[in-house]
C-alpha cells in the first residue's frame, strides 16, 4: 500500500529553487521520524533532511543552510524547500518515515531502518 507520495521535482538551473511535497497517509502519520533521502545514479541512497515528532530537524552537511524541511500537520504534508541548488544536488528524492531509529538525526537513520518509502521524484540541476 502506498503511504507516502512525493511531488514537486523538476529541472532547474544552478542557483534556482524547488519545493518538494510529500502527502502522508493515516498509516504513517504516527511515525517518530520523517524525512527526505536522495540517490544519484551509481551511488547509495543518502539522508538529506529529517524532522522528528517534536519538530527538531537534522540536515546533511552538504545541504545545511540551503535546504529546509517542514511539515503541516493539518494538511498531512511534509515539505523540502531547496534553495541555491547545485548540479551535485541532482538525483531521485524520496520521502520516508520510520520509528525504528534511536534519534531522528542524519547520522542515525540508515535507509535500512525505514518503515515506508515514497515512489520518488526526480530533481535535475543544470549548469
ABEGO torsion letter per residue (X at the ends): XBABBBBGBEBBBBGBBBBBBBBBBAAAAABABBBBBBBBBGBBBBBABBBBAAGBBBBBAAABGABBBBBBAAAGBBBBBBBGBBAAABEBBBBBBBAABABBBAAABBAAABABBBAEBBBBBBX
